[in-house]
Amino acid sequence: MTTEALRTERAGILLVDDMEDNLIALEAVLGALNEPLVRARSGEEAMKALLRQKFAVVLLDVRMPGMDGFETASHIKRLDQTKDVPIIFLTGTENDSGYAFRGYATGAADFLTKPFDPWVLRAKVNVFLELHRKNRQLERLLAQERRQFEILAGQLARIGEQVEQECPDTASPLRNQVARMRETLTEMRRDHSA
Protein backbone atom coordinates (compact mmCIF):
# COMPACT_ATOMS: atom_id res chain seq x y z
CA MET A 1 0.00 0.00 0.00
CA THR A 2 1.33 3.42 -0.93
CA THR A 3 2.03 6.20 1.56
CA GLU A 4 -0.92 8.14 0.13
CA ALA A 5 -3.22 5.13 0.57
CA LEU A 6 -2.04 4.70 4.15
CA ARG A 7 -2.72 8.37 4.84
CA THR A 8 -6.28 8.07 3.50
CA GLU A 9 -6.79 4.93 5.61
CA ARG A 10 -6.11 6.92 8.76
CA ALA A 11 -9.20 8.55 10.14
CA GLY A 12 -9.20 10.72 13.14
CA ILE A 13 -10.73 10.05 16.50
CA LEU A 14 -12.81 13.02 17.63
CA LEU A 15 -12.59 13.70 21.37
CA VAL A 16 -15.43 15.91 22.61
CA ASP A 17 -15.32 17.14 26.20
CA ASP A 18 -15.48 20.57 27.83
CA MET A 19 -12.96 19.58 30.54
CA GLU A 20 -9.24 19.87 29.70
CA ASP A 21 -8.29 17.09 32.15
CA ASN A 22 -10.65 14.66 30.43
CA LEU A 23 -9.21 15.49 26.99
CA ILE A 24 -5.67 14.96 28.30
CA ALA A 25 -6.70 11.59 29.80
CA LEU A 26 -8.31 10.49 26.52
CA GLU A 27 -5.21 11.50 24.56
CA ALA A 28 -2.99 9.57 26.97
CA VAL A 29 -5.11 6.42 26.61
CA LEU A 30 -5.61 6.60 22.84
CA GLY A 31 -2.22 7.95 21.78
CA ALA A 32 -0.87 4.40 21.55
CA LEU A 33 -3.29 3.69 18.67
CA ASN A 34 -1.18 6.03 16.48
CA GLU A 35 -4.20 7.65 14.85
CA PRO A 36 -4.93 11.39 14.66
CA LEU A 37 -6.69 12.68 17.77
CA VAL A 38 -8.78 15.82 17.28
CA ARG A 39 -10.15 17.81 20.21
CA ALA A 40 -13.44 19.64 20.47
CA ARG A 41 -14.46 21.50 23.63
CA SER A 42 -18.17 21.75 22.77
CA GLY A 43 -20.88 20.24 20.62
CA GLU A 44 -20.60 23.16 18.23
CA GLU A 45 -16.85 22.59 17.79
CA ALA A 46 -17.49 18.88 17.28
CA MET A 47 -19.97 19.56 14.47
CA LYS A 48 -17.50 21.90 12.73
CA ALA A 49 -14.74 19.28 12.97
CA LEU A 50 -17.04 16.55 11.61
CA LEU A 51 -17.91 18.68 8.60
CA ARG A 52 -14.22 19.38 7.87
CA GLN A 53 -12.83 15.85 8.01
CA LYS A 54 -13.75 12.18 8.32
CA PHE A 55 -13.59 10.41 11.65
CA ALA A 56 -13.61 6.71 12.46
CA VAL A 57 -15.28 7.32 15.83
CA VAL A 58 -16.44 10.11 18.13
CA LEU A 59 -15.92 9.98 21.90
CA LEU A 60 -18.59 12.30 23.23
CA ASP A 61 -19.07 13.59 26.77
CA VAL A 62 -22.72 13.64 27.79
CA ARG A 63 -22.60 16.66 30.09
CA MET A 64 -21.38 19.83 28.46
CA PRO A 65 -22.58 23.41 28.70
CA GLY A 66 -24.59 24.67 25.74
CA MET A 67 -25.24 21.81 23.35
CA ASP A 68 -24.91 18.66 25.47
CA GLY A 69 -23.78 15.26 24.19
CA PHE A 70 -27.29 14.01 23.40
CA GLU A 71 -28.10 17.07 21.31
CA THR A 72 -24.73 16.85 19.57
CA ALA A 73 -25.33 13.17 18.76
CA SER A 74 -28.76 14.02 17.35
CA HIS A 75 -27.18 16.59 15.02
CA ILE A 76 -24.46 14.11 13.99
CA LYS A 77 -27.01 11.42 13.14
CA ARG A 78 -29.24 13.86 11.25
CA LEU A 79 -26.65 14.85 8.63
CA ASP A 80 -25.98 12.56 5.65
CA GLN A 81 -22.28 13.40 5.80
CA THR A 82 -21.90 12.30 9.45
CA LYS A 83 -24.79 9.92 10.19
CA ASP A 84 -22.65 6.77 9.93
CA VAL A 85 -19.88 7.92 12.28
CA PRO A 86 -20.06 5.76 15.41
CA ILE A 87 -20.41 7.55 18.74
CA ILE A 88 -19.19 6.32 22.11
CA PHE A 89 -20.78 8.32 24.91
CA LEU A 90 -18.69 9.05 27.99
CA THR A 91 -20.33 10.13 31.21
CA GLY A 92 -19.37 10.63 34.83
CA THR A 93 -22.88 9.78 36.00
CA GLU A 94 -23.25 6.08 36.64
CA ASN A 95 -26.36 6.24 38.81
CA ASP A 96 -28.67 7.54 36.08
CA SER A 97 -29.70 4.54 34.00
CA GLY A 98 -31.76 6.86 31.79
CA TYR A 99 -28.53 8.26 30.35
CA ALA A 100 -27.59 4.95 28.74
CA PHE A 101 -31.08 4.52 27.26
CA ARG A 102 -31.13 8.08 25.98
CA GLY A 103 -27.62 7.67 24.53
CA TYR A 104 -28.53 4.55 22.58
CA ALA A 105 -31.80 6.16 21.49
CA THR A 106 -29.86 9.04 19.91
CA GLY A 107 -27.73 6.60 17.93
CA ALA A 108 -24.75 5.86 20.16
CA ALA A 109 -22.76 2.74 19.36
CA ASP A 110 -21.57 2.40 22.96
CA PHE A 111 -21.68 4.01 26.37
CA LEU A 112 -18.90 4.16 28.98
CA THR A 113 -18.92 5.55 32.50
CA LYS A 114 -16.01 7.62 33.81
CA PRO A 115 -13.61 6.70 35.18
CA PHE A 116 -13.27 4.20 32.34
CA ASP A 117 -10.88 1.30 32.06
CA PRO A 118 -8.17 2.44 29.61
CA TRP A 119 -7.82 -1.05 28.10
CA VAL A 120 -11.54 -1.33 27.48
CA LEU A 121 -11.75 2.13 25.90
CA ARG A 122 -8.74 1.46 23.68
CA ALA A 123 -10.16 -1.91 22.61
CA LYS A 124 -13.56 -0.43 21.75
CA VAL A 125 -12.05 2.45 19.77
CA ASN A 126 -9.74 0.02 17.97
CA VAL A 127 -12.78 -1.99 16.80
CA PHE A 128 -14.24 1.14 15.18
CA LEU A 129 -10.88 2.02 13.62
CA GLU A 130 -10.67 -1.44 12.09
CA LEU A 131 -14.26 -1.18 10.79
CA HIS A 132 -13.40 2.16 9.24
CA ARG A 133 -10.33 0.67 7.51
CA LYS A 134 -12.37 -2.26 6.18
CA ASN A 135 -15.07 0.10 4.87
CA ARG A 136 -12.48 2.22 3.08
CA GLN A 137 -10.94 -0.91 1.58
CA LEU A 138 -14.37 -2.07 0.42
CA GLU A 139 -15.09 1.35 -1.13
CA ARG A 140 -11.81 1.16 -3.08
CA LEU A 141 -12.61 -2.36 -4.31
CA LEU A 142 -16.10 -1.32 -5.41
CA ALA A 143 -14.71 1.67 -7.29
CA GLN A 144 -12.17 -0.57 -9.00
CA GLU A 145 -14.88 -3.03 -10.04
CA ARG A 146 -17.05 -0.19 -11.39
CA ARG A 147 -14.10 0.95 -13.53
CA GLN A 148 -13.63 -2.61 -14.81
CA PHE A 149 -17.33 -2.89 -15.68
CA GLU A 150 -17.09 0.35 -17.65
CA ILE A 151 -14.04 -0.93 -19.55
CA LEU A 152 -15.84 -4.18 -20.41
CA ALA A 153 -18.95 -2.31 -21.54
CA GLY A 154 -16.81 -0.14 -23.81
CA GLN A 155 -15.02 -3.16 -25.26
CA LEU A 156 -18.32 -4.92 -25.98
CA ALA A 157 -19.68 -1.84 -27.70
CA ARG A 158 -16.59 -1.65 -29.91
CA ILE A 159 -16.85 -5.36 -30.75
CA GLY A 160 -20.52 -4.91 -31.70
CA GLU A 161 -19.67 -1.97 -33.97
CA GLN A 162 -16.81 -3.86 -35.57
CA VAL A 163 -19.02 -6.91 -36.29
CA GLU A 164 -21.64 -4.65 -37.90
CA GLN A 165 -19.06 -2.94 -40.10
CA GLU A 166 -17.04 -5.97 -41.17
CA CYS A 167 -19.74 -8.63 -41.51
CA PRO A 168 -23.15 -6.98 -41.98
CA ASP A 169 -24.64 -10.02 -43.76
CA THR A 170 -23.48 -12.66 -41.25
CA ALA A 171 -23.50 -10.48 -38.15
CA SER A 172 -26.80 -11.66 -36.71
CA PRO A 173 -25.48 -14.57 -34.57
CA LEU A 174 -22.51 -12.55 -33.38
CA ARG A 175 -24.73 -9.54 -32.74
CA ASN A 176 -26.99 -11.73 -30.60
CA GLN A 177 -24.04 -13.05 -28.60
CA VAL A 178 -22.70 -9.53 -28.01
CA ALA A 179 -26.19 -8.38 -26.99
CA ARG A 180 -26.45 -11.26 -24.47
CA MET A 181 -23.01 -10.42 -23.11
CA ARG A 182 -24.02 -6.77 -22.70
CA GLU A 183 -27.23 -7.82 -20.91
CA THR A 184 -25.22 -10.05 -18.58
CA LEU A 185 -22.80 -7.22 -17.90
CA THR A 186 -25.69 -4.84 -17.20
CA GLU A 187 -27.21 -7.34 -14.75
CA MET A 188 -23.84 -7.82 -13.04
CA ARG A 189 -23.47 -4.05 -12.63
CA ARG A 190 -27.02 -3.78 -11.29
CA ASP A 191 -26.45 -6.64 -8.79
CA HIS A 192 -23.11 -5.18 -7.84
CA SER A 193 -24.45 -1.71 -7.10
CA ALA A 194 -27.44 -2.95 -5.09
Order of alpha helices (4+ residues) and beta strands (2+ residues): alpha-beta-alpha-beta-alpha-beta-alpha-beta-alpha-beta-alpha-alpha
